[in-house]
Amino acid sequence: MSAGAHAAAAAAATNRKSAPRKTENSTPSGHFAAIYENERFVRFKYMHNN
C-alpha cells in the first residue's frame, strides 16, 4: 500500500465517523451466534427471536 492510498483511506474514515449515526428506537430482538463447521469457526450469524 502506498502512502497516498493510506492518506485517502484515513480521509474516508474521518468523513464516515463525522456522519450522523442512525438511532434505533425499537428494542433489538435477536443475537449473534457463532457458526462452526468441522469444529472450526466460520462466521457470525444474526439469530432473530421472532
C-alpha positions in Angstrom: 0.0 0.0 0.0 1.4 3.4 -0.9 1.4 6.4 1.4 -1.1 8.2 -0.8 -3.6 5.3 -0.5 -3.2 5.3 3.2 -4.0 9.0 3.4 -7.1 8.6 1.2 -8.3 5.8 3.4 -7.8 7.9 6.6 -9.7 10.7 5.0 -12.6 8.4 4.1 -12.6 7.1 7.7 -12.8 10.6 9.1 -15.7 11.5 6.8 -17.6 8.4 7.8 -17.1 9.0 11.5 -18.4 12.5 11.3 -21.7 11.4 9.6 -24.7 11.3 11.9 -25.5 7.8 13.2 -28.9 6.2 13.0 -30.5 5.6 16.3 -32.9 2.7 16.7 -35.9 3.3 18.9 -37.0 -0.4 18.9 -35.6 -3.0 21.3 -33.3 -5.5 19.5 -35.0 -8.8 19.2 -32.1 -11.2 18.5 -28.5 -12.0 19.0 -25.4 -13.1 17.1 -24.3 -16.8 17.2 -21.0 -18.2 16.2 -21.3 -20.7 13.3 -18.8 -23.6 13.3 -18.1 -26.1 10.6 -15.9 -29.1 11.2 -15.0 -27.7 14.7 -13.7 -24.5 13.2 -15.2 -21.0 13.5 -16.7 -19.9 10.2 -18.8 -16.7 10.8 -21.3 -15.0 13.0 -25.0 -15.2 12.1 -27.8 -13.0 13.5 -30.5 -15.1 15.1 -33.9 -13.4 15.3 -36.1 -14.0 18.3 -39.4 -14.0 16.4 
